[in-house]
Amino acid sequence: MGLSLPHLIILALVVLVLFGRGRISEMMGDFGKGIKSFKEGMNDEANPPVTPPAQQIPPPPPANQATLNGETVIDSTSQPPKP
């Protein structure tokens, strides 16, 4: 046994009396905004933004070399690595 049409009408009237017309329309508006936000979020996940490729960073100089103000400085006190 389900809800018949007269039962649904009585239920709608009780809800209308309890909450009032203004509060119900406000709740439905918030509900619609929530659904819209959810759909936008799902679309954002499906189509991720295109990011530019990462810039290539030059490798650091060897251990006995350093860069100072754009010039390569060689440390003559350290010994070259042994193979």
Summary of the structure (lengths in Angstrom):
residues: 83
radius of gyration: 34.6
end to end distance: 87.4
largest distance: 97.3
contacts: 112
relative contact order: 0.06
helix: 49%
strand: 10%
